[in-house]
Amino acid sequence: MMNSILPAITQIAPDGRLSPRPKRRLLLKMALQRVRPGTGSSHEFMLRRTAMNSWPDLRHIIKGVDWVIVGGVATRAYMPVRGTKDLDLLARQDAGEFLIE
């Protein structure tokens, strides 16, 4: 069985072996062709989002602990809203006992 090489790749590398730089260029070109005007993470787009869950302010409870928001809520800053009903936090391992109390 013979592997077929995509025409876009054969234009760059007839044997189908792309080095990292041409591979990156090809992937970016493909991604840009699929982008629809008016979508993405522009500031205006972010303000139009509809998922506006009210999350508790935990700063006073876990004061003094290094932590970040992760998971579905964190991804909201970078891509379309992902519906979620939980708030995922990541903290340093050495703060575990303090957070359990």
Contacts in CASP RR format, 6 or more apart in sequence:
PFRMAT RR
TARGET T0000
AUTHOR 0000-0000-0000
METHOD contacts of the structure
MODEL  1
MMNSILPAITQIAPDGRLSPRPKRRLLLKMALQRVRPGTGSSHEFMLRRT
AMNSWPDLRHIIKGVDWVIVGGVATRAYMPVRGTKDLDLLARQDAGEFLI
E
5 16 0 8 1.000
8 26 0 8 1.000
8 29 0 8 1.000
8 30 0 8 1.000
9 16 0 8 1.000
9 18 0 8 1.000
9 26 0 8 1.000
10 16 0 8 1.000
12 18 0 8 1.000
12 22 0 8 1.000
12 26 0 8 1.000
13 22 0 8 1.000
18 26 0 8 1.000
38 45 0 8 1.000
39 45 0 8 1.000
40 79 0 8 1.000
41 77 0 8 1.000
41 78 0 8 1.000
41 79 0 8 1.000
46 77 0 8 1.000
49 76 0 8 1.000
49 80 0 8 1.000
49 81 0 8 1.000
50 81 0 8 1.000
51 76 0 8 1.000
51 81 0 8 1.000
51 82 0 8 1.000
51 83 0 8 1.000
53 73 0 8 1.000
53 84 0 8 1.000
53 85 0 8 1.000
55 73 0 8 1.000
55 87 0 8 1.000
56 87 0 8 1.000
58 89 0 8 1.000
62 91 0 8 1.000
62 95 0 8 1.000
62 99 0 8 1.000
65 91 0 8 1.000
65 92 0 8 1.000
65 95 0 8 1.000
65 98 0 8 1.000
65 99 0 8 1.000
66 91 0 8 1.000
66 92 0 8 1.000
66 95 0 8 1.000
67 89 0 8 1.000
67 90 0 8 1.000
67 91 0 8 1.000
67 92 0 8 1.000
67 95 0 8 1.000
68 74 0 8 1.000
68 89 0 8 1.000
68 90 0 8 1.000
69 87 0 8 1.000
69 88 0 8 1.000
69 89 0 8 1.000
69 90 0 8 1.000
70 88 0 8 1.000
70 89 0 8 1.000
70 90 0 8 1.000
71 84 0 8 1.000
71 88 0 8 1.000
72 82 0 8 1.000
72 83 0 8 1.000
72 84 0 8 1.000
72 88 0 8 1.000
73 84 0 8 1.000
73 87 0 8 1.000
73 88 0 8 1.000
74 88 0 8 1.000
75 82 0 8 1.000
76 82 0 8 1.000
91 99 0 8 1.000
END
